Amino acid sequence: MKKINKIKIRLNGKIVNISNKITLIDLIKKFKVPLNKVAIELNHTIVNKREIKKIKLKKNDKVEIVHFIGGG
């Protein structure tokens, strides 16, 4: 039986266990986040959405996903 290695990250303030080989785009897809309606911060730095496919998440990373809401 194959053991899948997990790491812990903090996603919007909550601890989440994920695969140790997951990329930021994989995380976004897993939680069905609409990319065109969010801003993403990784370890206190805003992420360029063109780069999210290249970013591999590491143990103890802090990811914040902020949804845009219209109003007036």
N, C-alpha and C positions, 0 to 999 in steps of 0.2 A: 504494500500500500504506500502511495506517495504522500509525503507530508508537505502541505502548503505552508510556507513561512508567512507569518503575519507580522505587521508592524502597527504601532499605534500612532495616529495623528490626531490633531484637534481640528474638528470641522465645525465652524460657527459656535465655538465654545464647548462642544461636546467631544468626548474621546470616542474615536471610531477605530475599529480593527479592520485593516485592509491588507490585500496581498502586498508583499514586499516588492513586487515588480510593476506596480500600477503607476500609470502616468496621470498627470492632471486631467487630461481629456477623458481618460477612462473613468476617473472619479466623477466628472461632470456628467458623463453619459449614464453611469450607474444610478445617480440620483435624479436623472431626467431633468436637468437644469437647462432652460432655454438660453443659449449663449448670447443671443442678441439682446437680452433683457437683464443682464447681470454685469457686475464688476467683480473681479476675483483678486483677492489679496493673498499672497503666499509669504509667510514670515514677515509681515508688515511692509511688503512691497507690492504695488499694483502690478499685475501680470499683463503683458501684452498678449492679446488673444491669439495673435499669429504664432506665438511661441509655445502654446499650451501642449501641443503634441510632443514636444521635445523635453518637457519637464517631468522628470521621474521623482515621485514623492519619496521622502526619506523619513525614518523614525523621528517622531516628535515635531514634524512640520506642523505649522499652524495655517490653516486655510480658512479664509472668510469669504463667503459668497453673499453679495448684496444685490437684492432685486430692486430694479427701478420701478417706481409707482408714480403714475401720473396724477395730477390733481390741480386744483387751482383755487 
